[in-house]
């Protein structure tokens, strides 16, 4: 383990174990309702199919700013959990229809700020070897998640970050991955 700076503090960075016996190389994806997620999912599934391993699909529940009552927070958590499970089913179905039915996947629901949850999942799972993000399809920039990670924390991740252009078709992705 090595110590690395993270948000002004030093954090212990665990050794990645994805190629050791009993471990499996994992590609971490952040799942949401944005268009660019499709490209990231297909790219990661194609890489898994060619190199072995599995996908970890992460949905992050971001807390609402106005939560003065516990009941409001509980309702939001239940609604977001239901939404996350529906998105997991949707992307699993899309993967199966695209010929990735043999690709193993895990589903994780986190709560908090996206960048912090991504980091927490990477820190907890030593088999995660790559973070795959989809870039936005429009001209407004790479997208909110890519933008938030690029300038602040991506350089401190213990794994490479792959940004997939969101406009790529499945055929183009399969030719690349």
N, C-alpha and C positions, 0 to 999 in steps of 0.2 A: 504494500500500500504506500502511496505517496501523498504528501500534503500539498494541496493546491489552493491558491486564493479563490474565494467565492464570496461575492458581495461583501468585500472588506474583511472577511474572516478566512481562516484556513480550514479546509474541509479535507477529510480523508477520502481519497479516491480509491475505490476497490479495484482490484485487478479484474479484468474481463476474463471470463472462463468459458466462453462460448465454444471453443475448440477442444476443451479437455474432455476426457472420458466421463460419460454420464451427464454431459451438458449439451445444449442445443443452441445454435446461433439464432438470435431473435432480431427481427426488424420491428422497431417501434413506430406506430402510426398514430397520429391524432385524428380522431374521427369527429366530424361535425357535419353540418348541412351545406357547406360551401362546395362549389363546383369543382374546385381543384383537388378535393379529396379523392375523386375517382382516379385521377392520374397517379397519385401517390399509392393508392391501394393496389392498382394493377402493376405498377413498377415493383413494389415490394413483393407482391405475390410471384411475379415473374422471377425475381432474384432468388426467392425461396425455392421455387421450382427447379432452378438451375444449380443452386448451391446447397440445398438442404436447409433445415431449420424451421422456423415458424414465424408467424406474425403476432404481434401484440397490438391489439386495437385499443386505444385509450380514448375515452370520452371524459372531458373535464366539465364538471358542474361548477360554474362560476357563481359565487354568492351574489345575491342582489344587494345593492347598496342600502336599501331601506328595508330592514328586517327587525323591527322593534318588537314583534311578537313571535314567540316560538312557533305558534301554529302556522304563521305565514311561511316561515323557513321550512317547516316540515312539509307543507303542501308543495313548495318549490322543489324540494329534494325528491319527493315522490314523482312529480311531473317530469323532472329532468331524468330521473332514473328510468322511467317508462320510455321517454324519448331516446335515451341511450340504447336501451335494449332493442327498440325498433330499428335504430340505425345499424346496430350490429347485425340484426337479421337481414336488413336490406343489403349491406355490403357482403355478407356471407352468400346471399342469393346471387348477387352480381358476380362474385368470384366463381361460384358454381356454374353459372351460365356462360362464363368466359373460358371455361376449361380448367379452372384452378380448384376443382373439388378435392384434390389430394393435398392441398396446402393446409397445414395445421394452423389454427389461430386461437388466440386467447383474447378474452374480453376483460377490460379493466375500467372501472368507473372511479374517477378521482374527484376531489372537491377542492377548489381554491383557485389561485391564479394559475393560468395555463403553464407559463414558463416554470413556475415552482413545482407544479405537479409532474411535468415532464422530467425535470431534474430528479425529483423524489423517486419516480418509477425507475429511472436509469440507475440511481444509487442503490435501490433495493434489489434489482435483478441483475446479477453479474453476467447473465447470458445475453443481455441486450448489447448488440454490437453496432447497430446503425439506427439513427433516427431519420425517417423518411418524411419529408414535408412536400406538399404540393404548392407551387407558386400560382398566384391568381391568374385568371385567364384574361382580365381586362388590362387597360393601360394605366390604372391607378397606382401601380406599384406591385410588389411581389405578394401582397396580402398582409393582413394584420398579424397573423402568427409568425410568418417568416420575418416580417419587419421587426416585431418585438424581440425575437430571438437573435437576429443578426447583429444588432448593435449592442446588446447587453450581455447575454450569457452564453451564446453559442461557442465562443472561444474557450470557455471553461468546461465544456462537456467532455467526458472521458470517452466519447464515441464520435465517429464522423457523422456529419449532418449532410444528407443528400436532399437537394431541392429539385423536384421534378416539375418541369413546365406543365402547367395545368391544361394547356390546349392540346397536348399530345393524344393521339388516338391509341386504342389498345394495340393495333398493329405496329404503330411506331414505337410504342413502349416495348413490345416483345422483341423488336429488332435491336433495341438498345440494351435491354437487360438480359 
